[in-house]
Amino acid sequence: MDLLNRFTNYISTENLFHPKDKLILAVSGGVDSIVLSELCKQANFDFFIAHCNFQLRSEESERDEQFVRALADNYGVEILVKKFNTKEYAKENGVSIQVAARELRYSWFEKLADQHHAFIVTAHHGDDNIETLLMNFFKGTGINGLKAMSAKNGKIIRPLLFAEKSELLEFALNNSLQFVEDS
């Protein structure tokens, strides 16, 4: 079965959302989120794009933002972009840059989901889920941490957890999808 059929079957089987629901795709410009965008387009889901510019890689951050804006234009969908002062937030809150970015991103996503009565859809895949599980295990987590990521957590949907990274790369290649990679 091809990736598009597996994607739509997973969404249906896991009851992640209904075909007419409004979706906000979290798109960075990397291969995972570009494949997610293309799958949603091919499945004719109703979506727009949200892009976070954490302003951590100067020119690369701006390049990524412009790339995702062009993608939204190509798909004919709305895009919302939020620029964050991630370093300042991390310093003020005494957290790492990675934690700061996650907190800023998900806080914004939750507001968007409420404002637009929509689901936030991320491109986390099976390899990410295994990585999360292993990190939790080695940190000495309890039973809850061993569950890793769930396909649906409130308004956050992860419809690619069934797929491996290699499958996403193959889909991108087979569909001539362009994407950006950060240094």
N, C-alpha and C positions, 0 to 999 in steps of 0.2 A: 504494500500500500504506500502511495506517495506521501510526502510530508504534509501537503495541504489536506488530504483526506484524514490523516492521523490527527492533525491539528483540530479540525472541525469535530471529529469523533471524540477526541479528548475533552473538548469544551462541552459537548453534549453529555457524554458519559459522566463527567464530574459535575455537571450542572453549574458551570462557572458563570454563565450569563446566557441570555436569550439573543437570537440573531438581530432583534430590533433594538436592543439596549444600546445606549450611547457609551462609547469607549473613549478614553483619553490614553493614548499610547505614550509611554515614557521612552523617548528616542534620544539616544546619545550621538548616534551616527556610526557606532560600531556595528560589526557584522550581526550580532545578536538582535539588536533593535531594528536594524534594517530588514532582516528576514522577518521579524515579527510584523513590521509595517506591510511588507509585501504579502504575507499570508493573510493579513486582515483585509487588504485591498482585494486580493483574489477571492476571498470568501464573501466579499461585498458587505462587510460589517460597517456600521456607522461610527466613524472615528474622527478625532482630530489629534494633533500632536502637541505634546508638552516637552520642552527641552530646557534642561538646567545648565546654565553657564556658571560654573563655580569659580571662574577667573583664576585658576591655579596654574595654567600653562600658557599664559599670555597669548601669543599668536596662534598656538594650536587651539586654544579655547575658542577664539574668534573664528578660526577656520571651521571648527566643528559646528558652531552655531550657524554659520552661513551655509554649510553643507546641508544641515537639517532644514533650514528655511527653504532651500532649493528643492529638497525632497517633498516638503509639504506643498510647495507650488506645483511641482510635477504631478502630485496626486490630486491637486485641486481641493485640499483640505486646509482648515484653519490651523494655525500654529500659535502657541503661547510660549514665550521665552521669559525666563526669570534669571536675572544675574544676581549672584550671591557674593557677599564678601566673606568667603569661607574662612580665610585665615583669621580675620577679626572675630568671627563667631567662635572659632575654636579656642582662641586665646581668652575671650570673655567668659567662656563656659568651661574652660579647663579640660577640653576633650581633644582627641587627635583630629587631624584633618579628615580622615576617613569617617570617623563618627560624626563630625560636624556636617560633612556633606550628606550623609545618610539622614541625619535629623532635619536639616534644611529641606532636602528633597521630599521626604515623606510628609513633613508639615505642609509644604506647598501643595503636594498631591492631594492630601486630605481636604484642603480648602477647595481645590478645583473640583474634586468629586462632589462635594456638597453644593457648590455653586451651580454646577452643570447637571446635577442629578445623573451622574455617570460613574462608571467603574474606571479605575486606574489599572492599566495593563502593562506589566513589565516583561522583559525578555529573559528572565531567569530560566535557565535550562537545567537538565539533569546533572550536568557536570558541576554547576553552581551548587546544586542541592547536596551533592556528595561532599563538596568542599566545606559547606556550612556544617554538615553533620560531623565531619572529621574535626573541624575547628572546635565545635561544641564539645565533642568527646574528649579532646586533649586538654580543654579548659576545665574538665571535671564536671560537666553538666549533669543534671539529673535526667530522669526519663523524658521530661518535656523537651529538652534540648536535643535528644536523640531523634526527634521527629523531623528536624531540620525545617525546611520551608514547606508551607502548605500551598496548594494550588489556589486556594481562596482564603483570604484573611480580611473579613469585612469588605471594604470596597477595593481592596488590592487583589488583582487577578494575575496569576502566573501560568499562562496556558502552554508554555513550552517545557514544563518540567518533565514531560515524557521523552524529550529529544536530547540527544547528545550533541555537543559542540561540533563534532565532525559532520553530523547531518546538516547542521545549519550552514556550515562552510560549503558543503556540497550543493545545497539548495541555492546559495548565493552564486556559486560558480555556474550552475546549470541555468540560472535565470539572469545571468550577466548583471548582477547587482553590484553597484559601487558602494563602498563604505570607507570610513576613515579609521585609522589606528593611531592611538596616542603613543608618544615616546615613553 
